[in-house]
């Protein structure tokens, strides 16, 4: 049984979660959110709205995760089904999974800031499948004393020296000119900043061998936990691509994905790339 204070939560949602929502693209603002209270659904909707174009299709707010306090919550975030391993959609699917990790952590910390219920776990759900507590990922803060779902403390570096979006865009513009590529920055900001950077290169191998991938990772302070997460991807005219990503709010992770081949000599980005 959960106790909710509607007036306080509503005021906080209007004053905190609504910040910058007017600048978010409407395409992410109509996602289906079910379960929970009105205040909780509103908070989730605002958070998704700050992830323009997200692949997340819907979010379910669910009660009574196993081995957790009675008032704890868990989330089921739905994305499109996984493609075949050899499908060009593989990179999009990896990005969708990253978006789920970013959104779940933002919802956890957004609820906590607003004085709403504690979100201790979540599930990435393929469209058409029912939620299942056997596939939960824990994101409970250690201070909450929920051992089964506990994750590490937030890195103290989060948000520090990340700079503004304009400063990051300026860095990327310099790199675009230096390596003669096109760069797209997507400004995800569901709690803290979580940039998605796509590099479009005519010759992906030449870009890598010239040190381009490393230069972009440095510009994004990759691995320094300044942002809630980072996704950097290289796309080529052949459809081949490489992604590297990190998640630093919530359950921390890092990884890479590739599709097709981008011949290069400099170094390995993903195994067998």
VOPAGU-2260 file (C-alpha; in pm, 1 decimal, decimal comma):
REM VOPAGU-2260
SITE   aa  ch    i         X         Y         Z
SITE  UNK   A    0       0,0       0,0       0,0
SITE  UNK   A    1     144,1     334,1    -103,3
SITE  UNK   A    2      78,5     678,1      42,5
SITE  UNK   A    3      70,7     960,4    -212,1
SITE  UNK   A    4      64,5    1333,8    -150,3
SITE  UNK   A    5     -90,8    1465,6    -473,8
SITE  UNK   A    6     -56,6    1836,0    -408,9
SITE  UNK   A    7     313,7    1824,9    -326,3
SITE  UNK   A    8     399,6    1591,2    -611,9
SITE  UNK   A    9     202,1    1791,6    -867,1
SITE  UNK   A   10     373,5    2113,8    -767,1
SITE  UNK   A   11     715,2    1954,7    -791,5
SITE  UNK   A   12     638,4    1804,3   -1130,2
SITE  UNK   A   13     536,6    2143,5   -1263,6
SITE  UNK   A   14     842,0    2311,6   -1116,7
SITE  UNK   A   15    1114,9    2053,8   -1173,4
SITE  UNK   A   16    1033,6    1797,1   -1437,7
SITE  UNK   A   17     874,6    2053,3   -1664,7
SITE  UNK   A   18    1195,0    2252,9   -1701,1
SITE  UNK   A   19    1301,5    2270,7   -2068,5
SITE  UNK   A   20    1011,4    2051,9   -2181,0
SITE  UNK   A   21     888,3    2329,8   -2407,0
SITE  UNK   A   22    1195,8    2281,5   -2624,5
SITE  UNK   A   23    1159,2    1903,6   -2658,7
SITE  UNK   A   24    1036,1    1762,2   -2985,8
SITE  UNK   A   25     670,6    1654,4   -2968,9
SITE  UNK   A   26     745,1    1317,8   -3131,5
SITE  UNK   A   27     866,6    1181,8   -2796,9
SITE  UNK   A   28     593,8    1344,6   -2590,6
SITE  UNK   A   29     305,1    1113,8   -2672,9
SITE  UNK   A   30     440,8     783,4   -2550,0
SITE  UNK   A   31     194,9     560,5   -2364,7
SITE  UNK   A   32     252,5     550,4   -1986,8
SITE  UNK   A   33      34,0     322,6   -1774,6
SITE  UNK   A   34      10,0     220,8   -1409,5
SITE  UNK   A   35     115,4     422,5   -1110,7
SITE  UNK   A   36     -44,4     744,3    -998,6
SITE  UNK   A   37    -131,7    1044,3   -1211,0
SITE  UNK   A   38     173,8    1226,5   -1075,7
SITE  UNK   A   39     401,5     933,4   -1159,0
SITE  UNK   A   40     264,8     898,5   -1511,4
SITE  UNK   A   41     306,0    1270,7   -1568,8
SITE  UNK   A   42     667,9    1257,5   -1450,0
SITE  UNK   A   43     751,0     966,2   -1681,6
SITE  UNK   A   44     587,3    1143,5   -1974,3
SITE  UNK   A   45     792,0    1457,6   -1915,2
SITE  UNK   A   46    1113,7    1256,2   -1890,5
SITE  UNK   A   47    1048,7    1074,8   -2219,1
SITE  UNK   A   48     963,9    1408,6   -2378,4
SITE  UNK   A   49    1324,1    1512,7   -2312,4
SITE  UNK   A   50    1449,9    1220,2   -2523,3
SITE  UNK   A   51    1337,8    1343,4   -2869,0
SITE  UNK   A   52    1272,8    1059,1   -3111,1
SITE  UNK   A   53    1333,8     785,0   -2855,5
SITE  UNK   A   54    1263,8     426,0   -2964,2
SITE  UNK   A   55    1086,0     364,0   -2632,2
SITE  UNK   A   56     723,2     302,1   -2722,9
SITE  UNK   A   57     564,7     278,3   -2380,5
SITE  UNK   A   58     636,6     255,9   -2008,9
SITE  UNK   A   59     447,3      58,1   -1747,6
SITE  UNK   A   60     480,0     158,7   -1381,7
SITE  UNK   A   61     439,2    -159,2   -1178,0
SITE  UNK   A   62     414,8    -237,5    -808,5
SITE  UNK   A   63     555,0    -499,9    -573,8
SITE  UNK   A   64     887,2    -609,3    -721,9
SITE  UNK   A   65    1007,0    -923,0    -539,2
SITE  UNK   A   66    1232,4    -883,3    -234,1
SITE  UNK   A   67    1163,4    -510,9    -208,5
SITE  UNK   A   68     963,9    -283,3      23,6
SITE  UNK   A   69     588,0    -288,6     -29,2
SITE  UNK   A   70     581,7      66,2    -168,8
SITE  UNK   A   71     865,0      10,8    -419,3
SITE  UNK   A   72     807,2      23,5    -795,1
SITE  UNK   A   73     952,6    -134,2   -1105,6
SITE  UNK   A   74     928,0     -35,4   -1469,9
SITE  UNK   A   75     866,7    -215,5   -1797,3
SITE  UNK   A   76     991,5     -12,5   -2094,1
SITE  UNK   A   77     882,9    -138,1   -2434,9
SITE  UNK   A   78    1094,1    -112,3   -2750,2
SITE  UNK   A   79    1062,6    -269,8   -3096,5
SITE  UNK   A   80    1154,7    -641,5   -3121,8
SITE  UNK   A   81    1517,2    -744,4   -3168,5
SITE  UNK   A   82    1622,0    -782,9   -3534,5
SITE  UNK   A   83    1817,4   -1074,8   -3676,3
SITE  UNK   A   84    2188,2   -1065,0   -3589,2
SITE  UNK   A   85    2276,1    -988,6   -3952,3
SITE  UNK   A   86    2007,8    -722,7   -3994,9
SITE  UNK   A   87    2087,8    -355,9   -4063,5
SITE  UNK   A   88    1852,4    -278,2   -3773,1
SITE  UNK   A   89    2106,1    -411,7   -3523,3
SITE  UNK   A   90    2255,1     -68,5   -3454,7
SITE  UNK   A   91    1912,2      82,9   -3399,0
SITE  UNK   A   92    1826,2    -196,4   -3156,9
SITE  UNK   A   93    2145,4    -144,5   -2956,8
SITE  UNK   A   94    2060,6     222,4   -2936,2
SITE  UNK   A   95    1707,8     139,2   -2817,0
SITE  UNK   A   96    1848,2     -77,3   -2536,8
SITE  UNK   A   97    2081,6     206,9   -2437,3
SITE  UNK   A   98    1786,2     446,1   -2432,7
SITE  UNK   A   99    1600,3     210,7   -2196,4
SITE  UNK   A  100    1895,0     215,2   -1954,8
SITE  UNK   A  101    1916,8     594,5   -1971,3
SITE  UNK   A  102    1541,8     645,8   -1925,8
SITE  UNK   A  103    1508,5     401,6   -1636,5
SITE  UNK   A  104    1781,4     576,3   -1438,6
SITE  UNK   A  105    1629,7     916,3   -1516,0
SITE  UNK   A  106    1288,6     799,3   -1394,0
SITE  UNK   A  107    1442,3     657,9   -1076,4
SITE  UNK   A  108    1621,6     983,5    -994,1
SITE  UNK   A  109    1335,4    1200,1   -1117,3
SITE  UNK   A  110    1091,4    1022,9    -886,7
SITE  UNK   A  111    1335,2    1049,7    -598,1
SITE  UNK   A  112    1381,4    1422,2    -651,3
SITE  UNK   A  113    1004,8    1469,7    -665,8
SITE  UNK   A  114     938,1    1272,0    -348,2
SITE  UNK   A  115     756,2     994,4    -536,0
SITE  UNK   A  116     790,0     618,7    -484,3
SITE  UNK   A  117    1129,1     451,6    -519,0
SITE  UNK   A  118    1199,5     274,2    -846,7
SITE  UNK   A  119    1423,8     -22,8    -769,2
SITE  UNK   A  120    1429,6    -218,6   -1096,6
SITE  UNK   A  121    1323,5    -223,0   -1460,2
SITE  UNK   A  122    1279,6    -452,5   -1757,1
SITE  UNK   A  123    1347,7    -390,3   -2122,9
SITE  UNK   A  124    1041,6    -536,2   -2291,6
SITE  UNK   A  125     995,2    -631,3   -2657,2
SITE  UNK   A  126     669,8    -517,9   -2810,9
SITE  UNK   A  127     391,2    -769,7   -2751,5
SITE  UNK   A  128     549,2    -942,6   -2451,4
SITE  UNK   A  129     409,3    -920,3   -2096,5
SITE  UNK   A  130     618,5    -785,5   -1807,9
SITE  UNK   A  131     814,2   -1052,0   -1621,6
SITE  UNK   A  132     994,2   -1002,7   -1289,6
SITE  UNK   A  133    1236,9   -1280,8   -1384,4
SITE  UNK   A  134    1410,3   -1038,1   -1620,5
SITE  UNK   A  135    1450,7    -732,8   -1400,1
SITE  UNK   A  136    1763,2    -519,5   -1381,1
SITE  UNK   A  137    1825,2    -362,4   -1041,6
SITE  UNK   A  138    1885,3      12,5   -1004,5
SITE  UNK   A  139    1806,5      65,5    -636,0
SITE  UNK   A  140    2043,7     309,6    -470,1
SITE  UNK   A  141    2259,5     144,2    -209,0
SITE  UNK   A  142    2126,1     376,1      61,4
SITE  UNK   A  143    1778,6     229,6       8,3
SITE  UNK   A  144    1890,9    -106,1     153,1
SITE  UNK   A  145    1728,6    -326,0    -112,0
SITE  UNK   A  146    2013,7    -577,6    -158,2
SITE  UNK   A  147    1866,7    -781,4    -443,0
SITE  UNK   A  148    1819,5    -476,0    -666,3
SITE  UNK   A  149    2099,7    -254,8    -539,7
SITE  UNK   A  150    2346,5     -91,0    -776,1
SITE  UNK   A  151    2648,9     122,3    -706,6
SITE  UNK   A  152    2645,6     482,9    -594,8
SITE  UNK   A  153    2611,9     755,4    -855,5
SITE  UNK   A  154    2954,8     870,1    -980,0
SITE  UNK   A  155    3039,6    1201,3    -818,6
SITE  UNK   A  156    3161,1    1329,1   -1154,4
SITE  UNK   A  157    2811,6    1322,5   -1310,2
SITE  UNK   A  158    2726,8    1664,2   -1450,0
SITE  UNK   A  159    3060,7    1816,5   -1351,0
SITE  UNK   A  160    3260,1    1980,0   -1631,3
SITE  UNK   A  161    3015,3    1843,9   -1887,8
SITE  UNK   A  162    2968,8    2193,5   -2028,5
SITE  UNK   A  163    2669,2    2326,8   -2216,9
SITE  UNK   A  164    2510,8    2181,6   -2527,4
SITE  UNK   A  165    2640,6    2478,6   -2723,7
SITE  UNK   A  166    2996,2    2409,2   -2607,4
SITE  UNK   A  167    2969,1    2044,3   -2707,5
SITE  UNK   A  168    2823,0    2138,1   -3045,8
SITE  UNK   A  169    3114,4    2376,8   -3104,2
SITE  UNK   A  170    3364,6    2096,4   -3033,4
SITE  UNK   A  171    3184,8    1865,1   -3273,1
SITE  UNK   A  172    3175,6    2133,6   -3544,2
SITE  UNK   A  173    3554,4    2165,3   -3519,4
SITE  UNK   A  174    3594,2    1787,8   -3552,0
SITE  UNK   A  175    3357,7    1775,4   -3850,0
SITE  UNK   A  176    3577,0    2023,2   -4035,4
SITE  UNK   A  177    3899,6    1855,4   -3926,2
SITE  UNK   A  178    3799,0    1508,5   -4044,9
SITE  UNK   A  179    3571,8    1620,2   -4330,8
SITE  UNK   A  180    3267,4    1434,5   -4201,8
SITE  UNK   A  181    2912,6    1527,7   -4107,4
SITE  UNK   A  182    2809,6    1512,3   -3741,9
SITE  UNK   A  183    2465,9    1505,0   -3583,0
SITE  UNK   A  184    2416,8    1577,4   -3211,7
SITE  UNK   A  185    2095,2    1463,4   -3044,2
SITE  UNK   A  186    2041,3    1634,7   -2710,6
SITE  UNK   A  187    1888,0    1382,9   -2473,6
SITE  UNK   A  188    1833,2    1539,4   -2133,3
SITE  UNK   A  189    1591,3    1316,7   -1935,7
SITE  UNK   A  190    1766,0    1392,2   -1604,8
SITE  UNK   A  191    2122,2    1492,6   -1686,3
SITE  UNK   A  192    2268,4    1520,6   -2034,4
SITE  UNK   A  193    2302,3    1203,7   -2244,7
SITE  UNK   A  194    2435,5    1298,2   -2589,6
SITE  UNK   A  195    2386,7    1082,6   -2898,0
SITE  UNK   A  196    2644,2    1164,7   -3165,3
SITE  UNK   A  197    2631,6    1023,2   -3516,5
SITE  UNK   A  198    2927,7    1066,1   -3750,6
SITE  UNK   A  199    2854,1    1023,8   -4122,6
SITE  UNK   A  200    3177,9     946,0   -4306,4
SITE  UNK   A  201    3227,1     870,5   -4674,1
SITE  UNK   A  202    3527,6     653,6   -4587,4
SITE  UNK   A  203    3483,3     511,8   -4238,0
SITE  UNK   A  204    3820,0     335,4   -4240,9
SITE  UNK   A  205    4008,5     653,3   -4328,4
SITE  UNK   A  206    3821,3     836,0   -4052,2
SITE  UNK   A  207    3924,2     573,8   -3794,0
SITE  UNK   A  208    4284,8     555,0   -3916,9
SITE  UNK   A  209    4316,8     934,1   -3899,1
SITE  UNK   A  210    4227,2     919,1   -3529,7
SITE  UNK   A  211    3873,4    1045,7   -3577,4
SITE  UNK   A  212    3698,3     798,7   -3351,7
SITE  UNK   A  213    3941,1     869,2   -3067,9
SITE  UNK   A  214    3902,5    1244,2   -3114,4
SITE  UNK   A  215    3525,1    1222,9   -3086,3
SITE  UNK   A  216    3549,6    1006,6   -2775,1
SITE  UNK   A  217    3775,3    1267,6   -2615,1
SITE  UNK   A  218    3532,1    1545,8   -2704,4
SITE  UNK   A  219    3254,1    1346,5   -2537,0
SITE  UNK   A  220    3474,8    1274,6   -2232,5
SITE  UNK   A  221    3396,5     911,0   -2293,7
SITE  UNK   A  222    3458,7     696,4   -1987,0
SITE  UNK   A  223    3482,9     993,8   -1748,1
SITE  UNK   A  224    3119,4     973,0   -1627,0
SITE  UNK   A  225    3046,8    1339,2   -1696,8
SITE  UNK   A  226    2721,2    1259,7   -1874,1
SITE  UNK   A  227    2438,8    1024,6   -1775,0
SITE  UNK   A  228    2545,7     826,0   -2077,2
SITE  UNK   A  229    2700,8     867,7   -2420,0
SITE  UNK   A  230    2632,7     694,6   -2750,7
SITE  UNK   A  231    2875,0     756,6   -3036,5
SITE  UNK   A  232    2813,7     594,6   -3371,7
SITE  UNK   A  233    2990,7     594,4   -3706,2
SITE  UNK   A  234    2776,5     535,4   -4016,9
SITE  UNK   A  235    2898,0     484,7   -4374,5
SITE  UNK   A  236    2733,0     493,3   -4719,2
SITE  UNK   A  237    2749,7     111,1   -4740,9
SITE  UNK   A  238    2529,8      79,3   -4431,8
SITE  UNK   A  239    2817,6     -50,1   -4218,8
SITE  UNK   A  240    2851,5     109,5   -3880,3
SITE  UNK   A  241    3013,6     105,6   -3538,3
SITE  UNK   A  242    2876,7     216,6   -3202,8
SITE  UNK   A  243    3032,6     264,7   -2862,5
SITE  UNK   A  244    2823,2     352,9   -2561,8
SITE  UNK   A  245    2835,7     405,4   -2189,6
SITE  UNK   A  246    2574,7     439,4   -1915,6
SITE  UNK   A  247    2681,4     612,0   -1594,3
SITE  UNK   A  248    2354,2     693,6   -1417,3
SITE  UNK   A  249    2173,8     383,2   -1296,4
SITE  UNK   A  250    2342,5      48,3   -1358,1
SITE  UNK   A  251    2673,8     142,5   -1514,7
SITE  UNK   A  252    2775,3     -27,9   -1837,0
SITE  UNK   A  253    2981,5      19,6   -2150,1
SITE  UNK   A  254    2998,1    -165,4   -2478,4
SITE  UNK   A  255    3009,2    -157,9   -2855,7
SITE  UNK   A  256    2820,3    -290,5   -3155,2
SITE  UNK   A  257    2909,0    -322,8   -3521,3
SITE  UNK   A  258    2720,2    -400,2   -3839,3
SITE  UNK   A  259    2902,8    -484,4   -4159,9
SITE  UNK   A  260    3269,7    -422,0   -4213,6
SITE  UNK   A  261    3465,6     -97,6   -4203,4
SITE  UNK   A  262    3821,2    -193,7   -4304,8
SITE  UNK   A  263    4080,2      -1,4   -4107,0
SITE  UNK   A  264    4429,4     -46,7   -3968,6
SITE  UNK   A  265    4458,8     174,1   -3662,8
SITE  UNK   A  266    4309,2     -29,4   -3379,1
SITE  UNK   A  267    4017,9    -248,0   -3277,1
SITE  UNK   A  268    3699,5     -75,0   -3162,0
SITE  UNK   A  269    3473,5    -377,5   -3132,0
SITE  UNK   A  270    3596,4    -740,0   -3123,7
SITE  UNK   A  271    3659,5    -861,8   -3477,4
SITE  UNK   A  272    3574,6    -525,5   -3629,8
